[in-house]
Amino acid sequence: MASFVHETTLAFDYASPERARIVERSVRQEVGEIAGDRSTTTVSRTAATVTVTVEASDLVALRAGLNTWLSLVDAAERTLERAVPGDRLT
């Protein structure tokens, strides 16, 4: 089992808890599905803030994990904005 010595936590704030819930549920399903034994990720939500924590055994794996999760959150945000424009879930 890998030893995770590097960690980064990203917090994404949204206009409402509903928007945060949609983004969190969209990306949370990917936890454990992305192959790799050099990093692990947790996704959580408190009110209107989604938190993504990436732990990794080395800096290369941390960077790769961060790139992946930033891309997933970005895709969820863009999809949400097209499906439910900002003024409808604030």
PAZAPA-4460 file (N, C-alpha, C; in steps of 0.05 Angstrom, whole numbers, plus 32768, in hexadecimal, padded with zeros to 4 digits):
% residues 90
    n_x    n_y    n_z   ca_x   ca_y   ca_z    c_x    c_y    c_z   seq   type   mol
   8011   7FE8   8000   8000   8000   8000   8012   8019   8000     1      M     A
   800A   802C   7FF0   801B   8045   7FED   8019   8056   8006     2      A     A
   802E   8064   800B   802F   8077   8021   802A   8093   8014     3      S     A
   8015   80A0   801C   800E   80BA   8011   801A   80D0   8022     4      F     A
   8030   80DC   8018   803E   80F1   8028   8038   810D   801E     5      V     A
   802B   8110   8008   8024   812A   7FFD   8006   812D   7FFC     6      H     A
   7FFC   8145   8002   7FDF   8149   8003   7FD9   8166   7FFB     7      E     A
   7FC4   8169   7FEB   7FB9   8183   7FE4   7F9B   8182   7FE7     8      T     A
   7F8F   8197   7FF3   7F73   8199   7FF5   7F69   81B1   7FE6     9      T     A
   7F56   81AD   7FD4   7F4A   81C2   7FC4   7F2D   81C6   7FCE    10      L     A
   7F25   81E0   7FD1   7F0A   81E6   7FD9   7EFD   81F7   7FC4    11      A     A
   7EE6   81EF   7FBB   7ED7   81FD   7FA7   7EBD   8208   7FB3    12      F     A
   7EB9   8222   7FB3   7EA2   822F   7FBE   7E8E   8235   7FA8    13      D     A
   7E74   8230   7FAE   7E5F   8234   7F9A   7E4A   8247   7FA5    14      Y     A
   7E39   8251   7F93   7E25   8265   7F9B   7E0F   825A   7FAD    15      A     A
   7E0C   823F   7FAD   7DF8   8233   7FBE   7E00   8217   7FC5    16      S     A
   7DF5   820C   7FDB   7DFA   81F0   7FE1   7DF0   81DD   7FCB    17      P     A
   7DDB   81E5   7FBD   7DD0   81D3   7FA8   7DE5   81D0   7F91    18      E     A
   7DF1   81E6   7F89   7E06   81E5   7F74   7E1D   81D4   7F7E    19      R     A
   7E26   81D8   7F96   7E3C   81C8   7FA1   7E35   81AB   7FA2    20      A     A
   7E1C   81A4   7FA9   7E14   8188   7FAB   7E15   817B   7F8F    21      R     A
   7E0D   8189   7F7B   7E0D   817E   7F60   7E2A   8179   7F57    22      I     A
   7E3C   818C   7F5B   7E58   8188   7F54   7E64   8171   7F64    23      V     A
   7E5F   8171   7F7E   7E6A   815C   7F90   7E61   8140   7F87    24      E     A
   7E47   813D   7F81   7E3D   8123   7F79   7E47   811B   7F5E    25      R     A
   7E4D   812F   7F4D   7E58   8129   7F32   7E74   811D   7F33    26      S     A
   7E85   8129   7F44   7EA1   8120   7F45   7EA6   810A   7F59    27      V     A
   7E95   8108   7F6E   7E9A   80F4   7F83   7E99   80D8   7F78    28      R     A
   7E89   80D3   7F63   7E86   80B8   7F58   7EA0   80AF   7F4C    29      Q     A
   7EB3   80C1   7F47   7ECD   80B9   7F3B   7EE1   80B0   7F50    30      E     A
   7EDC   80B5   7F6A   7EEE   80AD   7F7F   7EF0   808E   7F7E    31      V     A
   7F09   8084   7F7D   7F0E   8068   7F7C   7F0C   805C   7F61    32      G     A
   7F03   806B   7F4D   7F00   8060   7F32   7F19   8067   7F21    33      E     A
   7F28   807A   7F29   7F40   8082   7F19   7F57   8070   7F22    34      I     A
   7F62   8061   7F0F   7F77   804E   7F15   7F90   805C   7F1F    35      A     A
   7F9E   804F   7F32   7FB7   8059   7F3B   7FBA   8052   7F59    36      G     A
   7FD2   804A   7F60   7FD7   8043   7F7C   7FE9   8058   7F89    37      D     A
   7FF0   806E   7F7B   8001   8082   7F86   7FF2   809A   7F91    38      R     A
   7FD8   809A   7F8E   7FC8   80B0   7F9A   7FAC   80A7   7FA1    39      S     A
   7FA0   80B7   7FB2   7F84   80B2   7FBA   7F76   80CD   7FBD    40      T     A
   7F5C   80CD   7FBA   7F4D   80E7   7FBB   7F34   80E3   7FCB    41      T     A
   7F2D   80F8   7FDA   7F13   80F9   7FE7   7F04   8112   7FDE    42      T     A
   7EEA   8110   7FDC   7ED9   8127   7FD4   7EC3   8129   7FE9    43      V     A
   7EBF   8142   7FF3   7EAA   8147   8007   7E9D   8162   8002    44      S     A
   7E87   8166   800F   7E79   8180   800D   7E6E   8188   8028    45      R     A
   7E71   81A2   802D   7E65   81AF   8044   7E57   81C8   803A    46      T     A
   7E3D   81C8   803C   7E2C   81DE   8032   7E33   81E4   8015    47      A     A
   7E3E   81FC   800F   7E44   8204   7FF4   7E61   8200   7FEC    48      A     A
   7E70   81F0   7FFA   7E8C   81EC   7FF4   7E91   81CE   7FEF    49      T     A
   7E9E   81C9   7FD8   7EA7   81AE   7FD2   7EC5   81AD   7FD7    50      V     A
   7ECE   8198   7FE5   7EEA   8194   7FEC   7EF4   817B   7FDF    51      T     A
   7F0B   817E   7FD1   7F19   8167   7FC4   7F35   8166   7FD0    52      V     A
   7F3B   814F   7FDD   7F55   814A   7FE9   7F63   8134   7FD9    53      T     A
   7F7B   813A   7FCF   7F8B   8127   7FC1   7FA4   8121   7FD1    54      V     A
   7FA9   8108   7FD7   7FC1   80FF   7FE5   7FD1   80EE   7FD1    55      E     A
   7FEB   80F1   7FD2   7FFC   80E2   7FBF   8017   80DA   7FCC    56      A     A
   8022   80C5   7FC0   803C   80BB   7FCA   8054   80CC   7FC0    57      S     A
   8050   80DB   7FAA   8065   80EB   7F9F   8059   8103   7F91    58      D     A
   8069   8117   7F8B   805F   8130   7F80   8054   812D   7F63    59      L     A
   805F   811B   7F54   8055   8116   7F39   8039   810B   7F3A    60      V     A
   8034   80F8   7F4C   8019   80ED   7F50   8006   8102   7F5B    61      A     A
   8010   8114   7F6C   7FFF   8129   7F77   7FF6   813C   7F60    62      L     A
   8009   8144   7F50   8003   8156   7F39   7FEF   8149   7F26    63      R     A
   7FF3   8130   7F20   7FE1   8121   7F0E   7FC5   811F   7F1A    64      A     A
   7FC4   8119   7F34   7FAA   8118   7F42   7F9C   8133   7F42    65      G     A
   7FAB   8148   7F48   7F9E   8162   7F48   7F94   816A   7F2C    66      L     A
   7FA4   8165   7F18   7F9A   816A   7EFC   7F80   815B   7EF6    67      N     A
   7F7F   8142   7EFE   7F67   8132   7EF9   7F4F   813E   7F07    68      T     A
   7F52   8143   7F21   7F3B   814C   7F30   7F33   8169   7F29    69      W     A
   7F46   817A   7F23   7F3E   8195   7F19   7F2F   8193   7EFF    70      L     A
   7F37   8181   7EEE   7F28   817D   7ED4   7F0C   8172   7ED9    71      S     A
   7F09   8160   7EEC   7EEF   8154   7EF2   7EDC   816A   7EFD    72      L     A
   7EE6   817A   7F10   7ED6   818F   7F1C   7ECF   81A4   7F06    73      V     A
   7EE2   81AB   7EF6   7EDC   81BE   7EE0   7EC6   81B4   7ECE    74      D     A
   7EC8   819B   7EC6   7EB3   818F   7EB4   7E98   818F   7EC2    75      A     A
   7E97   8189   7EDC   7E7E   8189   7EEA   7E73   81A5   7EEC    76      A     A
   7E84   81B9   7EF1   7E7B   81D5   7EF2   7E70   81DF   7ED7    77      E     A
   7E7E   81D8   7EC2   7E76   81E1   7EA7   7E5B   81D4   7E9F    78      R     A
   7E58   81BB   7EA6   7E3F   81AD   7EA0   7E28   81B8   7EB0    79      T     A
   7E2D   81BD   7ECA   7E19   81C9   7EDB   7E10   81E4   7ED0    80      L     A
   7E23   81F4   7EC9   7E1D   820F   7EBF   7E0C   820F   7EA6    81      E     A
   7E11   81FC   7E95   7E01   81F9   7E7C   7DE5   81EE   7E82    82      R     A
   7DE4   81DB   7E95   7DCA   81CF   7E9B   7DB9   81E1   7EAD    83      A     A
   7DC6   81EE   7EC0   7DB7   81FF   7ED3   7DC7   8219   7ED6    84      V     A
   7DC1   822D   7EC6   7DD0   8246   7EC8   7DD0   8251   7EE5    85      P     A
   7DE6   8260   7EEB   7DEB   8269   7F06   7DD4   8276   7F15    86      G     A
   7DC3   8284   7F08   7DAE   8292   7F16   7D96   8280   7F1E    87      D     A
   7D96   8267   7F15   7D80   8254   7F1C   7D86   8244   7F35    88      R     A
   7D9F   8241   7F3E   7DA5   8232   7F56   7DB8   8242   7F68    89      L     A
   7DB0   825A   7F6F   7DC1   826A   7F80   7DB5   826D   7F9C    90      T     A
***
